[in-house]
Amino acid sequence: MPAKKSDQSNNGAKTIAPKTSNWTSRPGLYVFSVIILVIIVVSFIGGPLLGQFASPGEYPVFGRYRGEAIEFAPGSFFQQALRDADQQMATQFGGDRQSLQYQYQVYRQAFERTILHMAVLMESRRGGMSVSRNRVTEQLAMLPRFLEDGRFSSAALDRTPQTEILSLRQTIEEQLIYDEFLRDVLQGFVYSTEEARFFADQARLERRFDVARFGFDAFPAENVRSFADTNADLFRTVEVSSITIGVDQTALEEIRRQYVDEEASFEELAREFSLDRYAQDGGRRGSLYSYELEQLILSQSDVEALFSADTGDVSGIIDTQDGLAVFRVDRAGEPADLSDDDVIADLRAYIEQFERAVIEDFFFDEAERLVALTRDGLSFEEAAQTVAARVQETNFFPLNFGSLPFLPQLELAGGGRLPGAMSDEGFLRTAFSLQQDEVSDPILLNDDLVVLRLVEQRELDSVDLDEIGEFMPFYFQQLQAGSFERMLLDPAHIEDNFNQTFQRLFIGP
């Protein structure tokens, strides 16, 4: 039972016995997405930051790519990418360029562009890619700073310090390699007529099916209630409010004391001190199921203490996923009302998320019963009606693994598709192995369980090779780009210290 307050207050609250386990320090709750809402004043993007550092080696490092520092230094690609990102964002979206949120977004874009730039250059060097000195010179001569009246000026070039010219040449060389690499990767796809013919041959054989579907959203309400009866403890409800204070146990104990001694209301203290998203509502979390509290609170004994408490009781210090917290019981715990449709909907959502196998097992049994009924002589439609499955017809479609966009797709009569079917090897192997009128075993597809019956098969005389050839380059270019991104931007190659560095530079330690 909860421990009574020694000095009962007018609000009638008593304290819930705190747990006896040792308190363990936890990371702070301040997340960076909140910090970036602070407003600062800067004269222009990037300028004040560089002014803080006097010499190389002191410039900020936002991370590393394959061990190489991603450094924000004068003349670096990072600095140029920052200018480009700033100009693009200001033009497209506007916004307050002096706000820290704007600065964060611009710096982040520049950081990500710099990673891609470094990745491309490293991969190019590994492949021995280079550009000629003459080509770099041609590009250098076309820079606006070296043009007078639209023509190259050797005098303008002579006035430029040699160190600056060398830096410009390096920048131009890197940009030429970068552009050439991307052109080769993203625009260099070629295909042969035989490749197009292979896909055309694949598209000639088409099949049409009847599909009996068991949608998981049709899991019966009586089965939901049966599950709830068996697992009643998970679905108890209790109404609570909370005050969450990161890791400062002493501060939270003082806040709790102020409430217990009636120096302030729970709502006032929550609005002033709580760091969770319920603070603006006076800490009120509303009604929670037991399983929701078990996900939030680290100790099961603390959960049970809340369900054993009376209305108005206040807990001791409780360790949660969000930090240390104090709870007040606004309505004592009680069993779930299984006659309430809203409660049944909540329980169904729980089963779908955490106990999916319960639904799958039920529909597998129903699907296997459908198959057995067809083997006992019932028609496919009659068997489906017996087990309350919905039957839909498909269009004619070929063996199109991966849903290649230049080949026909699987579609259902009346509109819609079977999500995941054309990327499921088991589904396609089964579908294209059936004999005429044969009924398949149950096939699991995402949130559907299906049973197929082969209705008809046909073989086309010809398929338009030109049409396939027209679409192939675009599709495989997308595949190439995705493969390129996964290869170069593998998280294992990237040390991302962006948030920490940005916070240190713009907010302070």
N, C-alpha and C positions, 0 to 999 in steps of 0.2 A: 504493500500500500504506500502511496505517497506520504512523505513526511510533512507534518503540519508546521506552519510557521509558529515560532515561539510567541510572536506578538501579532495576533490576527488583525489585519487591516480592514478598512471599510470596504475595499473591493472584494473581500472574501477569498482572495487567492491563497493557495498554500503551495509549498514548493514540492517538486517531484525530486525524489532522492537522486542525487547525482551519482554517476558511475564512479567506481573506485580505481579504474585503471589509470596508469600514468598518462599525462598529456604529452603529445609529441608535436614538436614544431612542424608547421606546414608552410609552403610557399605563400607569399602575399597574394591577395585576390585582385589587385589592380591589374587590369588587362590593358594592353597597349591601345586597343581600339577606343578606350575611354580617354586615355591620355591625349590622343591626337586631336581631341576636340578643343583643347586649350588654344587660345589665340596669342600669336606673337607678332612683333613688328620687325620686318626685315626690309632692306631697301630694294633688293632684287634677288632672284633665285640663285643660290650658290655663292654669291659674292662674299657675304659675311663669313660663311663657313671657311672658305679658303684663307680669308684674312686672319683666322685664328692660328694658322700654322706657318712657321717661319721657314722651314727647310724640308727637303725630302727626308723621308723616314718618320716625319711627324704627321703626315697627311692621314686622314681617317681611312681605316680599312673596314669595309662593310661585309667582308666575307672572303672566301677563296674558291677558285675553280681549279680542280686538280692540283691543289696546293699553291697556286699562284694568286697573289693578293688582288682583290678587287678594290683598288685604291682610288679615292677621289682626290686627284692632284691637278695642278694647272696643266692645260694642254692634253689631258687624258681623254680617252674615248668617253669615259664616265661623265666628264664635264660637258662634252659636246652633246652626249645623249640627254643630259639634263636640260640643256638649252632647247633641244628639239622637243622633248616631252613637255616642257613648259609652254612653248609656243603652240604646240598641238592642242594641249588641254585648254589653254586660254582661248584659242580660236573656236574650238568645238563646244566647250562646256561653260566657259566663263568662270564665274565664281570669284571668291575673295582670295586673291593671290597672296595676301599677307597672312592668311590663316594657316595654322599648323597642319590642319587636315589637308589643305591643298598642297602644302609643301611635302607632306608624307606621300601623297599619291604620285607627285611628280618625281620625287627621288626614287620611289619604288619602281616606277616605270623605267627610269634611267638605269637602275641597278639590274633589272631583268634584261634590258637590251644589252648591257655590258656583258652579262654572262653569256648571252647568245653570241655576241661578237667574239669573245675570248674562245668560246667553244669551236666556232667555225675556223678561226685562225690556227688554233692548235691542231685541229683535224687536217687542215690544209698543209701545215708544215710536215705533219706525219706522212702525208702523201706526196711530199716533194713539190707542191704547187708553188709557182712563182710567176711574176710578171717581169717584162723586160724593163731595163733602165730607160730606154727611149719612150716607152709607153707612159712611164711615170712622169718623164720630162714633158711630154705632150699635155698631160692633164695639169701639171703644175703651171704651164704657160697659159692655160685657159682660165686660171683663177682670176676673179674680178680685180683683185688688188694689183695684178701685173698687166692690166689692160689700160690703154689710153686711147680714147676715140675708137674703142672696139677692136684695137689691135694690140698684140703683145708688145710690151715696152721693156727692153733690156735695162733701161735706166732704173725703172721701178724695181726690177729684180736685183740690180747692183746695190740699191739703197737698203735692201733687206739683209739683216745680219745672217751670217752663214749658219749659225746654230738654229735659227728659225727656219731657214730653208731646209736643212736636214730633217727637222721635225715635221715640216710640211710634206717632204718626200716620203717619210715613213708613214704618215697618216694616209697619204694618197695610195701608197703601195698596199697597205692593209685593207683599205676600202675596195680597191680593185680586186684583190684576192677574195674578199668577203662576197662581193657582188657576183664574181665568176663562180664561186662555189655554190651559191644559192641558185644561180641559173642552171648549173649542171645538175643539181639535186632535184630542183622543183620543176624545171622546164625541159630537162634533157631526156624525157621518156620517149622511146621509140618502140614500135611493135612490128611484128611481121604479119603477113597475111595468114600464115599458118596458125598463129596465136588466135586471131579472130575466127579462123575456121574451127579451132578447137571449141571455143565457146559457142559457136553456131551449132556444131554437132551436139553439144550438151543441151542446147535449147530445143532440139527437134522433138525429143520424146517428152510428151506432156501427159499428166494424169489429173483426174478429177476425183474428189472424195466426198463422202458424207462424214461429218465430224460430230461426234457426241461430246459435248463439253460439260465439265463439272467445275463451275466457277467457285473458287473458295469463298466468295462473298455470300454463297448460298448455304453455308454451314448452318444447320438448323438451330433455332433458338433453344429448343429443348436440350440439345447437346451442350450448348453454352451453359445452361443452368445446371446440368449434370456435372460439368467440369467444376463449376463454382461450388457446388455442394461438396464435392470431393476435396476441394482446396479452399475451404471457407476462410481460413486464416489470412490468405492473401488478399481477400476482398473486404475485410473489415474497413470501416471508414472512421476517420477522426478529423475534426476541423481544428486547425492550428494557425497561430501567427508566430513569426520568428524575428529575431534580431541577430544578424550575422556580422562578426567583426574579425575577419581574417585570422591572424595568429596571436593577437594580443589578448591573452587570457586575463591579465590583470584589469585591462580596460573593460572587458566584457563583464567581469565580476562586479565592477563598480556600477556599470549600467544596470545590471540585474538588481543590485542592492537599492538603487534609486527607485526602481519599480516596486520592489517588495516593501520598501519603507514609504511608499506613496509620495515620493518627491516629484514624480512625473508619471504620466500615463504610459502604458506600453506603446501606444500609437505614436506619442510624441517622441519617445526614445528611438523607436524604429525609424521615423522620418529623419531624425537628426544624425543617428550614428550607424544605422544598418547599411551594409554594402551590397546586399542582394537586391534583386529586381523588384522585391515586394515592399521596399522601403517607402516608396511614395504612397502606398496604400496602407500605411501604418503597420506594415509587417504581415498583413493578412494574406495567408496562403490559400484559404478556403478548405474545402473538404478533400482529403487525400486518402487513397487506398493504402493498405498496409504495404503492398509491394512497392508503391512509390516512395514511401518513407524508408523502406529497406534499401532502395537505390541511393537515397540521399544520405542517410545516417549510417555511420561506419560500424556501430555496435548494435547487434540485435537486442541486447538488454535495454538499450536506450529506447528502441522502438517499442518494446513491450511495456516499458515504463509509461510512455505516452498513452498507450491504449488502456493502461490500468488507472490512469489519472481521471479526476473529476473535472467538470467544466470549471474554468477559472484557475486551475493549477498552473504553476510555472515550473519549468524544468531547471536542473542545474546546467552546467556547461556541457554541451554535447558536441562531439567532433563529427563534422559532416564533410561531404565532398566539396562544399563551398568554403569551408573554414569552420572556426568555432562559432557556435550559435546557442541561443537560449530560445526555448519554445514556450508559448502559452497555449493551453488547451481551451479553445473557444466553444467546442461542443464535444462531449465525451464520446469515446469510441463505441461503435455499434456494428452489428452485422450488415452486410449489403442487402438492399431491398431488391430481390430478384424478380419482383413483379413490375419494377420500373423499367420501361423501355430504354431510357437513357443509360441506366446501369448495365443492361444487357449489351448495349452498344459498346460501352467501355470494356466490358469483359471480353467481348468478341475481339476488340482491338488488341487486348492483352494477349489472347491466344494466338492471334495472327502474328504478333511480333515475337513472343517469347516461347510459345508452345505450338509452333507451326506443324510439328509432326502429328499432333492430335487431329488436325484438319486433314492432312495428307492421308493418314491411316483410314479415316472415315471414308473419304472419297475413293481411295484405292479399293476398299471393300465393295463400294457401290459400283465402281467401274468393272471390277472382276465379276460382279453379279450380272452386269449387262452382257459381258462376253459369254458367260455361261448360258444365259437365256437364249442368245442367238444360236449357240451350239445345240440347244435343246429344241430348236425349231422355230422360235419366235423371229419375226423380221427385225431388222436393225431398228426401225422406227418404233415398233411395239416394245422391244426390250428397253430402249431409251426412255420411253414414256413410263414404263414400270418403275424405273429407278429415278425418275424426275430429272433426266438429263436433257439438255437442249441440243437439238440436231440442226446443223447448218451445212449447206453445200459450199464447196470451194469452186473457184474457177479452174480452168486448165492451167497448170503451171509446170515448169521443168525442174530438174534437179539443180537448183540455183543456190548452192551453199554460200552463205554470207550475204544473200540478197544483193547480188551484183546489179547495179541500177540499170544496166543496158540489157538485162534479161527480164522476162516476165516475173512478176511477184505473186506470191500466194495471197489471194483475197477471198473473203467470205461473202456469200450472197447477202444482199442487204447492206453491204459495207462493212468495213473493219477487217482486221487481220488477226493472226494468232501470234502474239508477241513472242519473239525468240525462236519461233519454229524454224525459220530458214537459216539460223545459226546453230541449230542443235543437230549434231551429227546423228544421234540416236533416232530422232524424229525422221530425218530424211532417209536414213538407212531402212527404217521400218516401212515408211510410206512407199518407197520405190522397190521394196521386196515383196509386197503383197500380191497375191493372185486375184483375178477377177472375183469380186463380191466377198473376198476374204476380210475378216474382222481382225484388227490388231489387238495386241495386249495393251493395257493402259500405258500412256506416255505422259510424264510430268513435264509441263511447260510453265515456268514461272508461277503465276497464280491460277493456272488452269491445269486440269487433268483431262486428257482427251483420249478417245477411242476412235480409230479410223476404219472406214470401209471403202475399198476401192470400187468406184462406180464405173469408171471408163478410162481407157488409155488411147492415145492417138499419136501418130508420128507425122510431123509436118514434112511436106515435100521439100521445102527450102526455107532458109532464114536469111534475112537481109544482112550480108556481110558488111556492106558499107555503113549501115546504121550502127552496127556493133563497133566497127572501127572508129566511128566518129566519137563515141562515148568513152572508149577505152582509155585514151590518154588522160582525160580529166579524172577518171576514177583512180587510175594507178598513180597519178601525180599526188592525189590526196593520201594514198597509202604510203607513198615514198616520203611525203612530208611528215606523216605521223611516225614512221620508222626513224627518220632523221632526228626528230625531236626526242624520242625515247632514248636514242643512242647517245646524243650529245648532252642532253639535259637530264641525264640520270641523277636523281637526288644523291646517290652515293658519291658523285663527283663534286657536289656543291656543299660548301660550308656557309650557311646563311646566318650571318650575324647582323642582318640589316636592322631589325627592330631595336636590338640592344644599342647598336652604334648610333642610330638616329635619336633614340631617347637620350643617350648620354650627351650628344652634341647640342640638341635643341631644347631638352627639358632640364638636363642636369642629372647627376648621379642619384 
